[in-house]
Structures are given as structure tokens and as C-alpha cells.
């Protein structure tokens, strides 16, 4: 199988410290939240807000993101097919696995981590959390903090999608374009890789498929797919740059709802377009047709964003 860029993607799980592995996916989340904190600190300094309130904001955002993203995946994408019959697994990082795998720690169960996170759920959860944060802690209108958090969120989205790329998840459709990437870990489960290579270690089995000529026939089974995660990450760079520029270099920050509305329009429009080259993530798209689940969920955000952009006005000073 020949591809113009010939990219075979089989990254390690993370940085091995010997006693602990820092997973790249987790590292990308840490970077996202860290940069978000730094951006919001600059904004709070400019707006003469207490840094104590920023520390509280960070906690609210982290919790809202993780809980909302998890529940979004459960109810938007996998409720009917799985979670309605596995309620305990909604909030626990385990999965029932009667046959057992190399990763089980109790017979019949395996540790998986939180493999399902949905950005639409995170967005809804953050909006709700910002209502209570602005009312109880910040003592400003909710839209004020949303206008400013949107800048940090756009930056964070870049690194979250890079984390998806490292995890070989949310991949695109099969393609013959020069941008195609062979996602080895997407094609073969750990057990399939070990069975096919007769290598007992999943990591070594994947490496053998990707690099050992002896298993070139297995590599030929891995189709090139659109790196949809990178498409989104690349577009989010421009969304972040636009919002950052508008806040610092123009009077857009004075138009209540404008920056948040623009964020909604740009981010979810990117998501809507990229969905056309993504593999189906499941959900309710089979019932509604026409669009994917991700596209249907993006439409309300885009419409709300357009409303906020076109109705945004500067506050009246008397």
C-alpha cells in the first residue's frame, strides 16, 4: 500500500519514567488546562479581578470539562448500545469483560480509563458551571466570563485533538489522499495484534507490525485514513488566534456575548465540516439521517452563536 506521505502512526503510550508512564493523551489535557490558566490569568489581571477567583475558576472548569465530556459521550453516543445496561461504568474507569484480557485486574473486569469523552457534553457542562461560578463567586454576568473563557477553550481544543491523535482515536474515513495516515492501533486491538504476531506484549506487537518487514502483510491491512484530529487542531489554531486578537487589540470584549458567540460559530462550524471525513462515532445519526451525530449536536451551538454575534452590544455608560 503506497501513500504519498507514507505515514505509519504507532506512537508509544507516553513517556516511560520507569515507575510511571505519563500518557500523551493525559499530558495534552494538562497542557490545555495549564495554558488556559495562564491565558485567564492575563485576562483577570487586565480586568482587575482577584487571582483567588481564578483558582476557583480553574477547579470549576476542570470538573465541568471531565464530567460533562464523559456524560456527553454516554448519553449522546453510547447510551442505547451499551451504558443503559452498564450503569456502574458511566463514572468508573472500568469495563465489564467476561472473557478477560491481559489488562484485567479483577476477573471479569478490565481497567480502560475514561475512553469516551464528548466535546459537546463538555461545552454544555461548562456553560452550566459558569452560571453558578459567575453568580456565587465572580459576581459578574455569566456572559462576561463566557466571553473570556472562550479564548482559553479554543486554545485547549488544539491540544485535546492532538491527544486524540496520539491515542489513534476519532480517526477519519479511508482515503487515498496524500494526507492519509495508517493508524495501526485503530486497525488492530491489542489482542488481535498479539495473536497475529505471536508476541506476548501489545506494545512490541504493534511495533512489529509497524516496523518489522516480517509482518508487512499485516501492515498492508491497515488502510490510510484522514487524520481528522489534526484537521481540527489546525483549524482551532486560527480560531484561537482570532479570538485572542479581538480581545486584546479591539473593543470586541466590550460587546457582551460577541466573543463567546463567535467562538461557538467558529469552533462548531469547524467540527461540522470535519465530520464529513470522520468515521462514524455512533449515536442517533442512524435514526435522523442526513448528518452525523456530531453535526446534529453542532447545529444548535452554531445557531446560538450567530444570535449572540448579531445581538451583541456595548454596555451603555451613563
C-alpha positions in Angstrom: 0.0 0.0 0.0 1.7 3.2 -1.1 0.8 6.6 0.1 2.4 9.9 -0.8 3.4 10.7 2.8 3.7 7.1 3.9 2.9 7.9 7.5 2.6 4.8 9.7 1.2 6.0 13.1 2.1 3.9 16.0 3.2 6.1 18.9 4.2 4.9 22.3 1.6 5.4 25.0 3.6 8.1 26.7 6.8 9.0 28.5 8.0 6.0 30.5 9.6 7.1 33.7 10.3 3.6 34.8 7.9 3.6 37.8 5.2 5.5 35.9 4.1 6.3 32.4 2.9 9.8 31.5 0.4 9.2 28.8 0.5 11.6 25.9 -3.3 12.0 26.0 -3.2 13.0 29.7 -0.3 15.2 29.0 -2.2 17.1 26.3 -5.0 17.7 28.8 -2.5 19.0 31.4 -1.0 21.4 28.8 -4.5 22.5 27.7 -5.6 23.4 31.2 -2.2 24.9 32.0 -2.2 27.3 29.1 -5.9 28.0 29.8 -4.9 29.1 33.3 -2.1 31.3 32.0 -4.4 33.0 29.4 -7.1 33.6 32.0 -4.5 35.0 34.5 -3.6 37.6 31.9 -7.2 38.4 31.4 -8.0 38.6 35.1 -5.0 40.9 35.6 -6.3 43.2 32.8 -9.8 43.2 34.3 -8.6 43.7 37.9 -10.1 40.5 39.1 -8.7 38.6 42.1 -6.4 35.7 41.3 -8.2 33.8 44.1 -11.3 33.8 41.9 -9.1 32.4 39.1 -8.1 29.4 41.2 -11.8 28.7 41.8 -12.5 29.1 38.1 -9.8 26.5 37.3 -11.4 24.0 39.6 -14.9 24.6 38.1 -13.6 24.3 34.5 -11.6 21.1 35.1 -14.5 19.3 36.8 -17.1 20.6 34.4 -15.0 19.5 31.4 -14.3 16.0 32.6 -17.8 15.3 34.0 -19.6 16.9 31.0 -17.4 15.2 28.4 -17.9 11.8 30.0 -21.7 12.2 30.3 -21.9 13.6 26.8 -20.3 10.5 25.4 -22.5 8.2 27.5 -25.9 9.9 26.5 -25.1 11.2 23.0 -23.2 8.3 21.6 -23.4 5.1 23.6 -26.4 5.0 25.8 -28.6 2.7 23.8 -25.9 0.3 22.7 -24.0 0.0 26.0 -24.3 2.2 29.0 -28.0 1.7 29.8 -27.1 -1.8 30.7 -23.8 -0.9 32.4 -24.6 2.0 34.7 -21.6 1.5 37.0 -19.3 2.1 34.1 -20.5 5.6 33.5 -18.4 7.1 36.2 -15.9 4.3 36.8 -12.8 3.7 34.5 -13.6 0.0 34.1 -15.4 -2.1 31.6 -17.1 -5.5 32.0 -15.1 -8.1 30.1 -16.3 -11.7 30.8 -13.6 -13.3 28.6 -10.8 -11.4 30.3 -7.7 -9.7 28.8 -4.2 -9.1 29.7 -5.4 -5.8 31.3 -7.9 -7.3 33.7 -7.3 -6.6 37.4 -10.4 -8.4 38.7 -11.8 -11.5 37.0 -14.5 -10.3 34.6 -13.4 -6.6 34.6 -10.7 -4.6 32.9 -9.3 -1.2 33.5 -9.8 1.1 30.5 -9.6 4.6 31.8 -12.1 7.1 30.6 -12.0 6.3 26.9 -15.3 8.1 26.0 -15.3 11.9 26.1 -17.5 14.1 24.0 -16.8 17.8 23.5 -20.4 18.7 23.1 -21.1 17.4 26.6 -18.1 19.4 27.9 -19.4 22.6 26.3 -22.9 22.2 27.9 -21.4 21.4 31.3 -19.0 24.4 31.2 -21.9 26.8 30.3 -23.9 25.5 33.2 -20.9 25.6 35.6 -20.1 29.2 34.6 -23.7 30.2 35.6 -23.1 29.1 39.1 -19.5 30.4 39.2 -20.5 33.8 38.0 -23.4 34.0 40.4 -21.7 32.7 43.5 -18.0 33.6 43.1 -17.3 36.1 40.3 -20.3 38.3 40.9 -20.5 39.3 37.3 -22.9 38.4 34.4 -22.5 34.8 33.1 -21.8 36.1 29.6 -18.9 38.1 30.9 -16.9 35.0 31.9 -18.1 33.0 28.9 -16.7 35.7 26.6 -13.3 35.3 28.2 -13.2 31.6 28.9 -13.9 31.0 25.2 -10.4 32.2 24.4 -8.8 29.7 26.7 -11.2 26.9 25.5 -10.2 27.5 21.9 -6.6 27.1 22.8 -7.3 24.0 24.8 -9.2 22.4 21.9 -5.9 22.3 19.9 -4.2 20.1 22.5 -7.2 17.9 23.2 -7.3 17.0 19.5 -3.6 16.3 19.5 -4.2 14.0 22.4 -6.8 12.2 20.2 -4.2 11.8 17.5 -1.7 10.3 19.9 -4.4 7.9 21.1 -5.3 6.9 17.4 -8.9 7.7 18.1 -11.6 9.7 16.4 -9.9 8.8 13.1 -11.2 9.8 9.6 -12.5 7.8 6.7 -10.3 5.7 4.4 -8.6 7.9 1.9 -6.1 7.8 -1.0 -5.2 11.5 -0.5 -1.6 12.4 0.3 -2.7 13.2 3.9 -3.6 9.7 4.7 -2.2 8.1 7.9 -2.1 4.4 8.7 -3.4 4.1 12.3 -2.0 0.7 13.4 -3.7 0.8 16.8 -7.0 1.7 15.3 -6.9 -1.3 12.9 -5.8 -3.9 15.4 -7.0 -4.3 19.0 -4.2 -5.3 21.5 -5.3 -9.0 21.4 -5.6 -9.0 17.6 -2.1 -7.6 17.3 -0.6 -10.2 19.8 -2.5 -13.1 18.1 -1.4 -12.0 14.6 2.3 -11.6 15.6 2.5 -14.2 18.3 4.2 -11.6 20.5 3.1 -11.5 24.1 3.5 -7.7 24.6 0.9 -5.4 23.0 3.5 -2.6 22.7 6.0 -4.9 21.0 3.3 -6.5 18.8 2.3 -3.1 17.5 5.9 -2.1 16.9 6.5 -5.3 15.0 3.5 -4.6 12.7 4.7 -1.0 12.1 8.4 -1.7 11.5 9.3 -5.3 11.0 9.3 -6.4 7.4 8.3 -9.9 8.6 4.8 -8.6 9.3 4.5 -6.4 6.2 1.4 -8.3 5.2 -0.3 -7.1 8.4 0.7 -3.5 7.7 -0.8 -3.8 4.3 -4.2 -4.5 6.1 -4.0 -1.0 7.7 -5.8 1.5 5.4 -4.7 5.1 5.2 -7.3 7.3 6.9 -7.8 11.1 7.2 -6.1 12.4 10.3 -9.3 14.2 11.3 -7.9 15.1 14.7 -5.1 17.1 13.1 -7.5 18.9 10.7 -9.5 20.1 13.7 -6.4 21.0 15.7 -5.0 23.0 12.8 -8.3 25.0 12.3 -8.5 25.6 16.1 -5.2 27.5 15.9 -6.8 30.1 13.7 -10.0 30.2 15.9 -7.8 30.9 19.0 -5.7 33.5 17.2 -8.8 35.3 16.0 -10.4 35.4 19.5 -7.1 36.4 21.2 -6.6 39.2 18.7 -10.1 40.5 19.0 -9.9 40.6 22.8 -6.5 42.3 23.1 -6.4 44.5 20.1 -10.1 45.6 19.5 -13.1 46.7 21.6 -14.8 43.4 20.9 -14.5 42.4 24.6 -16.9 45.3 25.4 -19.7 43.7 23.2 -21.4 41.4 25.6 -21.7 37.9 24.1 -19.8 38.7 20.9 -16.6 36.7 21.6 -18.5 33.7 23.1 -20.9 33.8 20.1 -18.0 33.9 17.6 -16.3 31.0 19.5 -19.5 28.9 19.1 -19.9 29.7 15.4 -16.2 29.0 14.5 -15.5 26.0 16.7 -18.6 24.1 15.8 -18.5 25.1 12.2 -15.1 23.5 12.0 -16.4 20.4 13.8 -19.4 20.3 11.4 -17.2 20.4 8.3 -14.5 17.9 9.6 -17.3 15.4 10.4 -17.6 14.8 6.7 -14.3 13.0 6.7 -14.6 11.3 10.1 -15.6 7.7 10.7 -19.0 7.4 12.4 -18.9 7.7 16.2 -22.3 6.2 16.6 -25.1 7.9 18.5 -28.5 8.8 17.0 -27.4 9.6 13.4 -29.0 6.3 12.1 -32.4 7.5 13.3 -32.2 11.0 11.9 -30.1 10.5 8.8 -28.6 13.3 6.6 -26.0 14.4 9.2 -23.7 12.6 11.7 -24.4 12.8 15.4 -21.6 15.3 15.8 -23.1 17.5 13.1 -26.6 17.4 14.6 -25.1 18.4 18.0 -23.1 21.2 16.5 -26.1 22.9 14.8 -27.7 24.3 18.0 -24.3 25.8 19.1 -23.8 27.4 15.7 -27.3 29.0 15.8 -26.9 30.2 19.4 -23.5 31.7 18.4 -24.9 33.5 15.4 -27.7 35.0 17.6 -25.1 36.2 20.2 -22.8 37.7 17.5 -25.6 39.7 15.8 -27.2 40.9 19.0 -24.0 41.8 20.9 -24.0 45.4 22.1 -21.6 47.5 24.1 -22.8 48.4 27.6 -24.3 51.8 28.0 -22.3 54.0 30.3 -24.2 56.9 32.0 
